[in-house]
Amino acid sequence: MDVQQILAAMTPEVYQRLLAAVETGKWADGTPLTEVQKESTMQAVMLYQSRHNADAEHMTVAAGGEIRFKSKTELKREFAIEDSDTPVADIASFPLK
């Protein structure tokens, strides 16, 4: 099966399951994805997004294949942050594993 056939057969429900697996590193039944599965699943998710993601979120693949980055202003507006001096995210505060 080639990429075009896979994308034509992928339903929004299948996409959501694959996206959840990529985000959590596990299948719905709790089984961890192997490295090969992670790579393949991520590629499938990105290809699906590049074809169907008309309203792309920050750091997702938009329709047409470009990665969507939102500006700080857009993110602040989206999350209703009024203070312009408030950082959107302080990466130093995220714990590393």
Residue, then its C-alpha position, 0 to 999 in steps of 0.5 A: m500500500d502506498v502513501q496515497q492509499i493510506l491517506a485515502a483510507m485514513t478516517p478522522e477516527v483513525y487519525q485521532r487514535l494515531l495522534a493519541a498514540v504519538e502523544t502518549g507513546k502508547w496504544a489505546d490498550g496501554t502497550p508501548l509503541t516500538e521505535v519503528q511504530k513511533e516513527s511510522t505513526m508520527q509520519a502518518v499523523m504529519l501526512y494526514q495533517s498536511r492534507h486535512n489540517a485547515d485550522a492548524e494549531h501551534m506546532t502542527v502541520a498545516a494543510g499544504g505541509e507547512i508547520r504552523f507556528k503561532s506568534k506570542t500575540e496569537l497565543k496570548r489572545e487564544f489563552a486570554i492572557e492580558d498582561s503583555d509582559t506575561p511569558v507564554a511559556d517558560i521552558a526552564s520551568f519544564p522538568l526534564k526526564 
